[in-house]
Every structure is written in C-alpha cells, then in structure tokens.
Amino acid sequence: MSAAPEITRREFLEAAGVASLVIGFHLPAAGRRAGGAAAAAPFAPNAWLRIGADESVLVVVDRSEMGQGVTTSLPMLLAEELEADWSRVRIESAPADKSYVNPMLFGMQGTGGSTSVRAAYTPLRKAGATAREMLLTAAAETWAVDKAACRAEKGAVIHTPSNRRLTYGQLVAKAATVPLPGDVPLKDPKDWKILGTRVKRLDSPPKVDGSAQFGIDAKAPGLLVAVVARSPVFGGTVKSFDAAQAKTVPGVKHVVQISTGIAVVADGYWSAKKGRDALTVTWDEGPTGSVSSTTITQLFGKNADQAGAVARHDGDAQGAMPGSAAKLDATYELPFLAHATMEPMNCTAHVRPDGVDIWAPTQFQSGAQGLGAGIGGVPPERVKVRTTYLGGGFGRRFELDFIKEALETSKATGAPVKVIWSREDDIRNAQYRPACYHRFQAGLDGTGQPVAWTHRIVAPSIMARVFPNFVKNGLDTEAVEGGVGMPYAVPNVHVDYVLTDTGIPVGFWRSVNNSFNAFVVESFIDELAHAAKKDPYEYRRDLLGKAPRHLGVLNLAASKSGWGTPLPAGRARGIAVYKSFESFVAEVAEVSVGSDGAPRVHRVVCAVDCGPVVNPDIVEAQMQSAIVYGLTAALWGEISIDKGRVQQSNFHDYRMLRLAEMPVVEVHIVPSTDAQGGVGEPGTPPIAPAVCNALFALTGKRIRKLPIGKLA
C-alpha cells in the first residue's frame, strides 16, 4: 500500500471540485473547508472514497494491512454499495487523523482486536451507498429525467428507458454539486455482487512484483540508519558508555543516548551494527536482574493460594464441591510467547522544527502521531504518519517502542533516521504474551455431569501496562475473557483473577488472553469428559444446549472430521470449541507421535461462524494462518528468562512451523446472518487444546504445561 501523499488544502479541494468526488462524512483536517462543492456533512466519521475523472475508484484504507486482507475486504464493503467496477478500485493508506478512529478500539486510530471489518461494515457501506445516490442524482439532472428511472451498474449510471449511459468519471464534476443525501438504504444481501464472493486480493500483485512498500523499505533524502544497544535486562538503564571504538567504524556518523539505550547512527545498517558491536556499555540492571522462569513459576504458585478478584460467580461452587460424586483438580501453566513477525521492528522518522514525518509499519496511528508531537514539540496535525505494509503484526506493532527510538534518534541527530531491529533484538526486547498459571477444581454428579467449576487465573495484566485505568479493583476483564465466558451448562461456577506482575513486559499477542484461557478451559472440560467416561465431543455437545453458535460449529467440525470413524493405527483425534472476538470456532486435530517422541499434526478441520462473510477466501486464509500461529506456539513456543534475560534469540531456538510440518487444514464456514465477528484471531485459541486432547487420546498423557515438546 502506498503511503498517503502530501496534499495541501487547496490541492485537495481543487481535486474534489474539479477532478474527483470525495465522499466523507468527516474529512481529515487537510481536506476541510467551510462551504464548497464537496462540503462534508458532520454526522458521519470519515472520508474513504475518491472517484476520478479517469474512472479510478480510490479507497482510502484506514486500517493497517499486515496480511489479514483489509486492503481488499474494506474496499469490497464500499464498492458493493457504490456499484463500482471492481477492476477500477485502487487503495491508499489513510493518514493519521482523528477522522479515522476505530470505534471498536477505544476510540483510537488503530488495528487490532479483530475489529477491522466489524467496525467498518456499516460505515463503509453507507459511504458507498451515499456516493451511489449522488451519482444517480447527478445523472438524472444531466438528462433531466426522473432519478427513479436510473440505475447504477458497474461504474456507470444507466437510464433504463433510453439505455443512455454516463460513467462515474463523466459524472464527478456534476456529482460534487449534489447535496449530501440523508440516510440512504443499503442493498439487500441477496443483491450483492461483490460481497460474499472470492474477490482476489488487491495487495497480492504488488507483493508478488516487489513494488509493495514495507516499513523496512522506507526511503528519504539524507536517510541514516540506526541500531540501538538496549539493556539485556528488562528495565535496565545505562550507567555509562564508551563510544570511542564505535566511532572508528567506517560509516558511523553519530552515537547518541536515547531513552532505551545507545543509538549508533551510520550510513547503512551494517556499519551501524558493527558500530554497536564496538560499543562498551555498563548497565544498571535494576530489580529484574534476579528474575528467572523458576522464580516466576514459584510466584505464580504462591499467588494461586490466595483469593483473587471475582470475575464470575454463579451459585455456590465451593458449597457444591463436597457433595460431588467425583472431584477433579488440575493445574496448568503456559509460558511467555514472542510475536516473531517476519519483518523485524523498524521505523523511519524525521523530526524537524516545523513538523515530524513518520514512516512506519504500525498498528497504532494515533499513538504514533501523539508520540511524534510530544517528542517533536509540535501540534499533532504537524505530524504526518505514513503507514506502510506490515510484515506481520500480531499485536506487536501496536507498541510504540520502535517508533519512539526513531523519533528520539532523529531529533538528536537532526537527520531522517531509520531504526532497524535485528531478529535477536526483536526476540529479546519485546512485550510478550503473558505467562500464566491456572488452578481448576470441578465436581461431577453420579452421571458424570459437572455440578461445580472453579477457575483461578494467575497472570500479568496487559491492560495494567497499556491502559491502567481499565483495571478496576484488581480485575482485568480482558485477562479473564474465555474463563468468564466458559459456555458449558454448570450450575455452580466461580472464576477469579490474581494479577501478578513478573517484571517482564507483556503485550497484545494474536488472540491475546484467549490464547491461554481457551487452552486451559478446553483441556479441563476434556478431563471431565474422560472422568465421566464420555466421548469428549458428545460430552461437550450435551453441555452446550444454551450456546447454539458454539454447538453449531462443534457439530460441523465433528461431522466434517469424521469424528468417531476409524483412523490409521497410531493416530487419534482431539476437539475444542471456543468463542473469541464474537466469532465461534471449533477445531478437530488429528495427530500421531513419532518414534522420537515428537508429536505430528496431520490434519486440522476447522468450523467457523463469524456471521455475514465479506470474502470467503480471506476467512479461510485467516483460519489457516491462525492455526499455524497457534500450532507453532503449542508445539515449541517458549520465552524463558534467566537473570532477567530472555534466553531465546532467533529461529534456531524460537522455532516456527516448517513447510514439511504443516498439516492439511480444512475450513468450513457456517452460513450465518447472526452478529458479525472478527476472523484475524479466533482460529488461534482452539488449536492448542485440540492437539493436546488428541495426544491424550493417543497416549494417555495429559498435557498441562506448554509447549508440548517431545513426549517421553
């Protein structure tokens, strides 16, 4: 996606009035003017559409493209109602502006929470429908005919009785003089031509031919490159440093101290890296220098003995437990996880006295703009944020650390600077999926039905670090999602949460807290099924009578997987079902174990109910992607800590799933008109429990601590 171009108010309005029609219910500051042919009405949020006299249809995409397909799905929403010629649709990245806030993401401009399509579903369709009605009016007035006798079709308006035709490009000047209509009707889904179809992605051609611009591709006149020496211990600070040897490295221009460490600035990456290698830095490690994975586990276990903030309380779980015919106890533990995006963190910034320019693969435009204003000492509107393609995001690029480094280094050197992180920097200096500890108890009656369920979650809080006001009375409601939402019919349920800070920074990771709560809830319900001597699919099915969308995907996944039918010797199936981001996903994993104890996943059958579908190809791709991501984490993912230091550094010790290890993944989409959910993340949570439940069915070994590793 190309960055949004620099345009002045005059240039924008000239284009709007003469060469293009701009439909926006609230235009960015650069495009506002009192009065004028394309004056914006104040009732709607944004400016997404530009139709050119050359017949081009430019859709301004206000979400970050990190592989999830928003540069196709969002234009599809608008183009459908516009009756656009899809072959004419082009895309451009939105600038940072309050007009582009995501109403489902704390009112900020950003991409996350699997909200992109859900948040845009109505606004973008209305934008397209409004433009369509203005074009129809413009054509009717041009022909002096009744608008009702005209129809819009594939980028043109046709007068049905006479078959006269005017293209959108021919109508832009006239349409720009048409008053903005009030609320316009949206098309009935039965009349959709674009939505619900397998439209090819608009970002594929530039990614294939190499013209796509990622953050690491950013260029600017006089650009320098910086590599930063950071404390090896989280929270550590610079005590002293000697840059003498670094400055002797050919190409090194500056060595400056910034908030996160020492930046070595050179005319290229290799010179900057060699300069950093030559630095001598003494660090004040601070209190985290004594933290290790062992001490964290001990802390979790200690805190699990105390009552937590109550997240859910139905009936009297503790009172019902003693009278149970059978009682089960289980403890689960999960590690920190890194994002490991294929494109390491990077940002290019130029801090000038009169303004700030940022080129970044970011998920958080509002944050980047605010940070640029603070460091640059300029108003936010003087900060231009150009969002590039993201080489993976997964929540990591919602963070601002790499952007802050570029801004501080540019300000210190007076030059445009690109900060580049190495893979090792990325793995060892991140914000991780929280490590966590879970303690369960359940009571079963004489028929094996659960009568009591308790779940204590001991974990750090992402929200306490990022949005501290969100945490009330020790309860982070995001940290308990999925635990609180446990869907099975149990009369007595108690879920509580013990917020436990470990000193290791935690952040948003694909599916966030759902990734661990799904694993423990779906593993423990499997334990209950085994104790009740029931089939794990049938046991779940019988407890989901009041959760019809859970039940729908569970039944579909079981049916499509051939649940209950014979498998080759040495293989077994496991199942899990989970709701996250308002979508419902069930997965069945088919596994084996090699002679060396290594588990192998051969097949995954996924059923998803995400409500109305914009593009089935994108839904399927996101389920496949999420399964790969979650499977990698389940099999090998672990960030371990010793003396406050991350022990992993690159893909040799922080493994990714390889091509030869990839299972066959089948995705089945439930036709649905129910409430729409997201698709970028919901495929991740069920895969770990489905695999571990299958391994239990095969080996009899219950896995309560991840990663799985090799089975003895």
C-alpha positions in Angstrom: 0.0 0.0 0.0 1.4 3.4 -0.9 1.6 5.9 1.8 -0.9 8.7 1.7 0.5 11.6 -0.4 1.2 15.1 0.9 -1.6 17.3 -0.2 -2.5 20.8 0.7 -6.0 22.0 1.4 -6.1 23.8 -1.9 -4.9 20.8 -3.8 -7.4 18.6 -2.1 -10.3 20.9 -2.7 -9.3 21.6 -6.3 -9.3 17.8 -6.8 -12.6 17.4 -5.1 -14.4 20.1 -7.0 -12.9 19.6 -10.5 -11.3 16.2 -10.9 -12.7 14.0 -8.2 -15.7 13.4 -6.0 -14.9 12.9 -2.3 -17.4 11.3 -0.1 -16.6 11.7 3.5 -18.9 12.3 6.4 -16.0 13.9 8.3 -12.9 14.8 6.3 -9.4 14.9 7.7 -8.1 18.3 8.6 -6.1 18.6 5.3 -9.4 18.4 3.4 -11.7 20.6 5.3 -13.0 24.0 4.1 -16.1 26.0 5.0 -18.6 25.6 2.2 -17.5 24.5 -1.3 -18.8 21.9 -3.8 -17.7 18.9 -1.7 -18.5 20.2 1.7 -18.7 17.4 4.3 -21.7 16.8 6.5 -20.8 16.5 10.2 -22.8 13.3 11.0 -20.5 10.6 9.8 -16.9 9.6 10.7 -14.8 9.6 7.7 -13.5 10.2 4.1 -12.8 6.9 2.3 -13.7 7.4 -1.3 -12.3 9.4 -4.3 -13.7 8.8 -7.7 -11.5 10.2 -10.5 -12.4 11.6 -13.9 -10.2 8.8 -15.2 -12.8 6.3 -13.8 -10.5 5.3 -11.0 -12.1 4.4 -7.6 -9.6 5.2 -4.8 -10.5 3.7 -1.5 -8.6 5.1 1.5 -8.0 2.2 3.8 -7.9 3.3 7.4 -6.6 0.0 8.9 -3.1 -1.5 8.8 -2.6 -4.3 6.3 -0.5 -7.0 8.0 -1.6 -9.9 5.9 -5.1 -10.2 7.1 -6.6 -8.8 3.9 -8.1 -5.4 5.0 -6.9 -3.7 1.8 -9.4 -6.0 0.0 -12.2 -6.6 2.4 -12.7 -2.9 3.3 -12.8 -1.7 -0.3 -15.3 -4.6 -1.0 -17.7 -3.1 1.5 -17.7 0.3 -0.1 -17.5 -0.9 -3.7 -20.6 -3.2 -3.3 -22.9 -0.3 -2.3 -21.2 2.1 -4.8 -21.9 -0.4 -7.7 -18.3 0.1 -8.6 -16.3 -1.6 -11.4 -14.0 -3.7 -9.2 -11.3 -3.6 -11.8 -11.1 0.2 -11.3 -10.6 0.0 -7.5 -7.3 1.2 -6.1 -6.1 1.6 -2.5 -4.2 4.1 -0.4 -3.3 4.2 3.2 -5.1 6.7 5.4 -3.1 9.4 7.2 -3.2 9.7 11.0 -6.2 11.8 11.7 -8.9 11.7 14.3 -11.4 11.2 11.5 -10.1 7.7 11.1 -10.6 6.4 14.6 -11.7 2.8 15.1 -14.9 3.0 17.2 -14.3 -0.6 18.5 -10.7 0.1 19.6 -11.0 2.6 22.5 -11.8 5.4 20.0 -8.2 5.4 18.6 -7.0 5.0 15.1 -5.5 1.6 15.2 -5.9 -2.0 14.0 -6.5 -4.8 16.5 -9.0 -7.0 18.3 -10.2 -8.5 15.0 -12.3 -5.3 14.6 -11.5 -4.0 11.1 -14.4 -5.4 9.1 -16.8 -5.3 12.0 -16.1 -1.6 12.7 -16.3 -0.7 9.0 -19.2 -2.9 8.0 -21.9 -0.3 8.2 -19.9 3.0 7.8 -18.2 1.9 4.6 -21.3 0.5 3.0 -23.1 3.7 3.8 -20.3 5.7 2.3 -20.6 3.7 -0.9 -24.4 4.0 -0.9 -24.3 7.7 -0.4 -21.9 8.2 -3.3 -24.1 6.0 -5.5 -27.2 8.1 -4.7 -25.3 11.3 -5.5 -24.1 9.9 -8.8 -27.6 8.8 -9.7 -28.9 12.3 -8.9 -26.2 13.9 -11.0 -27.0 11.7 -14.0 -30.8 12.3 -13.6 -30.2 16.1 -13.5 -27.9 15.9 -16.5 -30.6 14.1 -18.6 -33.5 15.9 -16.9 -35.2 12.6 -16.1 -36.7 11.0 -13.0 -34.0 9.6 -10.8 -36.2 6.5 -10.2 -35.7 5.6 -13.9 -31.9 5.4 -13.4 -29.8 2.6 -12.1 -26.2 2.3 -11.1 -24.2 -0.6 -12.5 -20.5 -1.4 -12.7 -19.2 2.1 -12.5 -21.9 3.8 -14.6 -25.4 5.2 -14.3 -27.9 3.9 -16.9 -31.2 5.5 -17.8 -33.3 2.3 -18.1 -35.9 3.6 -20.6 -33.5 5.0 -23.1 -30.4 2.9 -22.2 -28.4 6.1 -22.1 -25.2 5.7 -20.1 -22.8 8.0 -18.2 -19.7 6.6 -16.4 -18.9 7.7 -12.9 -15.8 9.5 -14.3 -18.1 11.6 -16.5 -20.3 12.5 -13.6 -17.8 13.5 -10.9 -17.9 17.3 -11.5 -21.7 17.3 -11.5 -22.0 14.9 -8.6 -19.8 17.2 -6.5 -22.5 19.8 -6.6 -25.2 17.5 -5.4 -26.2 18.0 -1.7 -25.2 15.1 0.5 -28.3 13.0 1.0 -29.7 11.8 4.3 -29.6 8.2 5.4 -29.6 6.0 2.3 -30.8 2.4 2.1 -28.3 -0.4 1.9 -28.6 -3.3 -0.5 -30.3 -6.5 0.4 -27.6 -9.2 0.7 -29.4 -11.2 -2.0 -28.5 -8.5 -4.4 -24.8 -8.4 -3.6 -22.4 -8.8 -6.5 -19.1 -8.3 -4.7 -19.6 -9.0 -1.0 -19.7 -12.7 -0.1 -17.6 -13.6 -3.2 -14.0 -14.8 -3.6 -12.6 -11.5 -4.9 -8.9 -11.6 -5.5 -6.8 -9.6 -3.0 -5.6 -6.2 -4.1 -2.4 -6.4 -2.2 -1.2 -9.6 -3.9 0.2 -8.1 -7.2 2.5 -5.6 -5.5 3.7 -8.2 -3.1 4.5 -10.5 -6.0 6.2 -7.9 -8.2 8.1 -6.3 -5.4 6.5 -2.9 -5.6 4.8 -3.2 -2.2 6.5 -0.9 0.4 7.1 -2.3 3.8 8.5 -0.2 6.7 12.0 -1.5 6.1 11.8 -0.2 2.5 11.2 3.4 3.5 13.5 6.0 2.0 14.1 9.7 2.5 16.7 12.2 1.3 19.8 12.1 3.6 18.5 9.0 5.4 20.7 7.5 8.1 20.3 4.1 9.7 20.4 3.4 13.5 20.9 0.3 15.5 20.3 0.6 19.3 22.1 -1.1 22.1 19.5 -1.9 24.7 19.8 -3.3 28.2 19.9 -7.1 28.3 17.7 -7.0 31.4 14.2 -5.6 31.3 14.0 -2.2 33.0 17.8 -1.8 32.9 19.3 1.6 32.3 22.6 3.0 31.0 25.1 3.5 33.8 28.0 4.6 31.5 29.2 4.0 27.9 32.3 4.5 25.8 31.7 5.2 22.1 35.4 5.7 21.1 35.7 2.4 19.2 32.2 2.6 17.7 33.1 6.0 16.2 36.1 4.5 14.4 33.9 2.1 12.4 33.7 3.3 8.8 30.2 4.9 8.0 29.3 5.7 11.7 28.1 9.3 11.9 26.7 9.6 15.4 26.5 7.8 18.8 23.7 9.2 20.9 21.9 8.2 24.1 18.2 7.8 23.9 15.6 6.5 26.4 16.1 2.8 25.6 19.9 2.8 25.3 22.6 3.9 22.9 21.8 4.5 19.3 24.6 4.1 16.8 23.8 6.0 13.6 25.5 5.3 10.3 25.1 5.5 6.6 23.8 1.9 6.4 22.7 -1.0 8.6 25.9 -3.0 8.6 28.0 0.0 9.7 25.6 0.8 12.4 25.5 -2.8 13.6 29.3 -3.0 13.6 29.4 0.2 15.5 27.0 -1.1 18.1 29.2 -4.2 18.5 32.2 -2.0 19.2 30.4 -0.1 22.0 31.3 -0.5 25.6 28.2 -0.1 27.8 27.8 -0.6 31.5 24.2 -1.3 32.6 22.3 -0.8 35.8 20.2 -4.0 35.6 17.7 -3.0 38.3 15.5 -5.4 40.2 14.5 -7.6 37.2 18.1 -8.9 37.1 17.1 -11.5 39.7 14.0 -12.8 37.9 14.0 -16.2 36.2 11.4 -18.6 34.8 11.8 -20.6 38.0 11.1 -17.7 40.3 8.1 -16.7 38.1 6.6 -20.2 38.5 7.2 -20.0 42.2 5.5 -16.6 42.4 2.5 -17.9 40.4 2.1 -20.9 42.6 2.3 -18.8 45.8 -0.3 -16.3 44.5 -2.6 -19.1 43.4 -3.1 -19.9 47.1 -4.8 -16.5 47.6 -8.3 -15.5 46.6 -8.5 -13.3 43.5 -10.7 -10.6 42.2 -14.1 -12.2 41.4 -14.8 -12.3 37.6 -17.8 -14.7 37.6 -19.8 -16.2 40.4 -22.9 -18.4 39.7 -24.4 -20.4 42.5 -22.1 -21.8 45.2 -19.2 -23.7 43.6 -17.4 -24.3 46.9 -20.5 -25.4 48.7 -21.4 -27.8 45.9 -18.0 -29.4 45.7 -18.1 -31.6 48.9 -21.3 -33.4 47.8 -19.9 -34.3 44.4 -19.7 -37.9 43.4 -16.2 -37.2 41.9 -13.9 -34.3 42.3 -11.1 -33.2 39.9 -8.2 -30.9 40.4 -5.8 -29.6 37.8 -3.1 -27.0 37.4 -2.0 -25.6 34.0 1.0 -23.4 33.2 1.8 -21.5 30.0 5.0 -19.6 29.0 5.7 -16.1 27.7 5.5 -16.0 23.9 7.1 -13.7 21.4 5.4 -12.4 18.2 8.3 -13.2 15.9 7.0 -11.2 13.0 8.8 -12.0 9.7 9.7 -8.3 9.3 11.6 -7.2 12.5 10.6 -3.9 14.1 11.7 -0.8 12.3 10.6 2.9 11.8 11.8 5.9 9.9 11.4 9.3 11.3 12.4 12.9 10.6 12.0 15.4 13.4 12.2 19.0 12.1 11.5 22.3 13.9 8.3 22.7 11.8 7.0 19.2 11.8 7.6 15.5 12.0 7.4 12.7 9.4 7.0 9.1 10.3 7.1 6.1 8.0 6.2 3.0 10.0 4.7 -0.5 9.8 2.4 0.4 12.7 -0.9 -0.8 14.1 -1.4 2.4 16.1 -1.5 5.6 14.1 -3.0 7.7 16.9 -0.2 6.6 19.3 2.5 7.3 16.7 1.1 10.7 16.0 0.8 11.7 19.6 4.3 10.4 20.3 5.7 12.4 17.4 4.0 15.5 18.6 5.4 15.1 22.1 9.0 14.4 21.1 9.0 16.9 18.2 7.3 19.7 20.2 4.8 20.3 17.5 1.0 20.1 17.3 -0.4 16.6 16.3 -1.6 18.0 13.0 2.1 18.7 12.1 2.9 15.0 12.5 2.5 13.0 9.3 2.2 9.3 9.8 2.6 7.2 6.7 1.6 3.6 7.3 3.4 1.1 5.2 2.6 -2.6 4.7 3.4 -4.6 7.8 5.5 -7.7 7.6 3.4 -9.3 10.3 1.8 -7.6 13.3 0.0 -9.9 15.7 -0.3 -7.1 18.2 3.5 -6.4 18.4 3.2 -3.4 16.1 0.6 -1.8 18.4 3.5 -1.0 20.6 5.4 2.3 20.2 8.9 1.5 21.4 10.5 1.2 17.9 8.7 4.4 16.8 10.0 6.3 19.9 13.5 5.2 19.2 13.4 6.5 15.6 11.9 9.8 16.8 14.4 10.3 19.6 17.4 9.4 17.4 16.3 11.7 14.6 15.8 14.6 17.0 19.2 14.0 18.5 21.0 13.9 15.1 18.9 16.4 13.2 18.5 14.0 10.3 16.0 11.5 9.0 16.8 8.1 10.7 15.6 4.6 10.1 15.9 2.4 13.2 16.2 -1.3 12.4 16.0 -4.1 14.9 17.7 -7.4 14.2 15.9 -10.7 14.8 17.8 -11.0 18.1 16.7 -7.5 19.1 13.1 -8.4 18.3 13.0 -11.7 20.3 14.8 -10.3 23.3 13.4 -6.8 23.8 9.7 -7.2 23.2 6.4 -7.3 25.0 5.3 -10.9 25.4 2.1 -12.9 25.6 1.7 -13.3 29.3 3.0 -16.4 31.1 0.2 -17.6 33.4 -0.9 -20.2 35.9 -4.4 -21.8 36.3 -5.9 -23.8 39.1 -9.1 -25.7 38.5 -11.5 -27.7 40.6 -14.6 -29.4 39.4 -17.2 -31.7 40.9 -19.2 -34.3 39.0 -22.5 -35.9 39.9 -23.2 -39.6 39.7 -23.9 -39.4 36.0 -20.7 -37.5 35.2 -22.4 -34.2 34.8 -20.5 -31.2 36.2 -22.1 -29.6 39.2 -19.3 -27.2 40.2 -16.4 -25.5 38.5 -13.8 -23.2 39.8 -11.0 -21.5 37.9 -8.3 -19.3 39.3 -6.3 -17.3 36.8 -2.8 -16.0 37.9 -1.3 -13.8 35.3 0.2 -10.4 34.5 -2.1 -7.8 33.1 -1.5 -6.3 29.6 -4.1 -3.6 30.3 -2.4 -2.6 33.6 0.6 -1.6 31.5 -1.1 -0.2 28.4 -4.4 1.2 29.7 -4.1 1.1 33.5 -7.5 2.8 34.2 -9.1 -0.2 32.6 -8.2 -2.4 35.6 -10.7 -1.9 38.4 -10.3 -3.4 41.9 -7.6 -5.8 40.7 -9.7 -7.2 37.9 -8.6 -7.1 34.3 -11.7 -8.2 32.5 -9.6 -8.8 29.3 -7.3 -11.3 31.2 -10.3 -13.5 32.2 -12.1 -13.5 28.8 -12.9 -17.0 27.9 -12.6 -18.1 31.5 -15.6 -16.0 32.4 -17.2 -17.0 29.1 -17.0 -20.7 29.7 -20.1 -21.8 27.8 -20.9 -25.2 29.4 -24.0 -25.7 31.5 -22.6 -25.9 35.0 -24.9 -24.7 37.8 -22.2 -23.5 40.2 -19.2 -21.6 38.7 -16.6 -19.4 40.3 -13.8 -17.6 38.3 -11.3 -15.3 39.9 -8.1 -13.5 38.9 -4.9 -12.8 40.7 -3.0 -10.0 39.0 0.7 -10.9 39.2 3.4 -8.7 37.8 6.6 -10.5 37.0 8.8 -7.6 35.8 8.7 -9.0 32.2 6.7 -6.7 29.9 3.5 -8.2 28.4 1.6 -7.1 25.4 -1.1 -8.0 22.9 -0.4 -11.2 21.0 -2.7 -12.8 18.4 -5.9 -13.6 20.3 -4.4 -12.2 23.5 -5.6 -13.8 26.7 -8.0 -16.1 24.8 -4.9 -18.0 23.7 -4.3 -19.3 27.2 -7.8 -19.4 28.6 -9.0 -21.5 25.6 -6.2 -24.0 26.2 -7.0 -24.5 29.9 -10.8 -24.4 29.7 -11.0 -26.8 26.7 -8.4 -29.1 28.2 -10.1 -29.3 31.6 -13.5 -30.0 30.0 -11.8 -32.8 28.2 -10.5 -34.1 31.6 -14.1 -34.0 32.9 -15.3 -36.0 29.9 -12.7 -38.6 30.5 -13.6 -38.8 34.2 -17.2 -39.2 33.2 -16.3 -42.0 30.8 -17.9 -40.0 28.0 -16.9 -39.2 24.4 -15.3 -35.7 24.5 -17.4 -34.4 21.6 -20.6 -35.8 22.9 -19.9 -34.5 26.4 -19.4 -31.0 25.1 -22.4 -31.3 22.9 -24.7 -32.2 25.7 -23.5 -29.2 27.8 -24.0 -26.6 25.1 -27.8 -26.6 24.9 -27.8 -22.9 25.8 -24.9 -22.0 23.5 -26.3 -22.6 19.9 -23.5 -21.0 18.0 -20.9 -23.0 19.9 -22.9 -26.1 19.3 -23.2 -25.3 15.6 -19.5 -25.2 14.9 -18.8 -28.1 17.2 -21.2 -30.3 15.3 -19.9 -29.2 12.0 -16.3 -29.7 12.8 -17.1 -33.2 14.3 -19.1 -34.2 11.2 -16.5 -32.9 8.7 -13.6 -34.6 10.5 -15.3 -38.0 10.5 -15.4 -38.0 14.3 -15.9 -41.5 15.6 -14.8 -43.2 12.4 -11.7 -45.4 12.5 -8.2 -43.8 11.9 -5.0 -45.5 10.8 -3.1 -47.1 13.6 -1.1 -44.7 15.7 -3.4 -41.7 15.1 -6.0 -40.0 17.3 -8.4 -37.0 17.2 -9.0 -34.2 19.7 -11.6 -31.5 19.7 -12.0 -28.0 21.1 -14.5 -25.2 20.6 -14.2 -21.5 21.6 -15.7 -18.1 21.2 -13.4 -15.0 20.8 -13.9 -11.7 19.1 -17.6 -12.6 18.7 -16.8 -15.5 16.4 -17.2 -19.1 17.2 -14.6 -21.7 16.1 -14.3 -25.4 16.6 -11.3 -27.5 15.6 -10.5 -31.1 15.4 -6.9 -32.1 15.2 -5.6 -35.5 14.0 -2.2 -36.4 15.5 0.5 -39.1 15.8 3.7 -39.4 17.8 7.0 -40.4 16.1 9.5 -42.9 17.5 11.5 -40.0 18.8 8.5 -38.7 20.8 7.9 -35.8 18.6 4.2 -35.1 18.0 2.9 -34.6 14.5 -0.3 -32.9 13.5 -1.6 -34.4 10.2 -5.0 -32.7 9.7 -7.0 -29.9 11.2 -10.7 -29.5 10.5 -12.0 -26.0 11.4 -15.6 -24.8 11.5 -16.2 -21.1 11.9 -19.3 -19.0 12.5 -18.3 -15.3 12.0 -21.7 -14.0 10.9 -22.0 -12.4 7.5 -19.0 -13.1 5.3 -17.3 -10.4 3.2 -14.8 -12.7 1.4 -14.7 -16.4 2.0 -11.1 -16.7 0.7 -10.0 -14.2 3.4 -11.9 -16.0 6.1 -10.3 -19.3 5.1 -6.8 -17.8 4.9 -7.2 -16.3 8.3 -8.3 -19.5 9.9 -5.3 -21.3 8.3 -2.9 -18.6 9.4 -4.3 -18.5 12.9 -4.0 -22.3 13.2 -0.4 -22.2 12.0 0.4 -19.5 14.5 -1.2 -21.3 17.4 0.2 -24.7 16.5 3.7 -23.3 16.4 3.3 -21.9 19.8 1.7 -25.1 21.2 4.5 -27.3 19.9 7.6 -25.2 20.6 6.8 -21.6 21.7 8.5 -20.5 24.9 10.3 -17.4 26.0 12.3 -18.4 29.1 14.0 -16.0 31.5 17.3 -16.3 33.4 18.7 -13.4 35.4 16.2 -11.1 33.8 17.4 -12.0 30.3 15.5 -13.7 27.5 17.3 -16.9 26.6 16.0 -17.3 23.1 17.3 -15.2 20.2 16.4 -16.4 16.7 14.5 -19.1 14.8 17.0 -21.8 15.8 15.8 -21.6 19.4 12.4 -20.0 18.9 11.0 -22.3 16.3 8.5 -21.8 13.6 6.4 -24.5 12.0 8.1 -25.5 8.7 6.5 -26.4 5.4 7.1 -30.1 5.8 5.4 -30.0 9.2 2.3 -28.2 8.0 -0.9 -30.2 8.5 -3.7 -30.3 6.0 -6.2 -27.6 7.1 -9.9 -27.7 6.1 -12.0 -24.7 6.8 -15.8 -24.9 6.8 -17.8 -21.6 7.1 -21.2 -21.7 8.8 -23.7 -19.6 6.7 -24.9 -17.1 9.2 -26.9 -13.9 9.5 -26.1 -13.6 13.2 -24.0 -10.8 14.7 -20.7 -10.4 12.9 -17.4 -11.4 14.5 -13.8 -11.0 13.6 -11.6 -13.5 11.8 -8.0 -12.5 12.3 -7.6 -14.1 15.7 -10.4 -16.6 16.5 -8.7 -19.5 14.8 -5.7 -19.5 17.2 -7.3 -20.3 20.6 -8.8 -23.8 19.9 -5.7 -25.4 18.2 -3.6 -26.0 21.3 -6.3 -27.8 23.3 -7.5 -29.7 20.2 -3.9 -31.0 19.7 -3.3 -31.8 23.3 -6.6 -33.5 23.7 -5.8 -35.6 20.7 -2.4 -36.5 22.2 -4.1 -37.6 25.4 -6.5 -39.8 23.4 -3.5 -41.4 21.7 -1.0 -41.7 24.6 -3.0 -41.3 27.8 -0.7 -38.4 28.8 -2.4 -35.2 29.8 -0.5 -32.1 28.8 -1.0 -29.3 31.3 2.1 -27.3 30.6 3.1 -25.8 27.3 5.0 -26.0 25.0 4.3 -29.7 24.2 7.9 -30.5 23.2 8.7 -34.2 22.9 6.6 -36.9 24.6 8.6 -39.4 26.6 
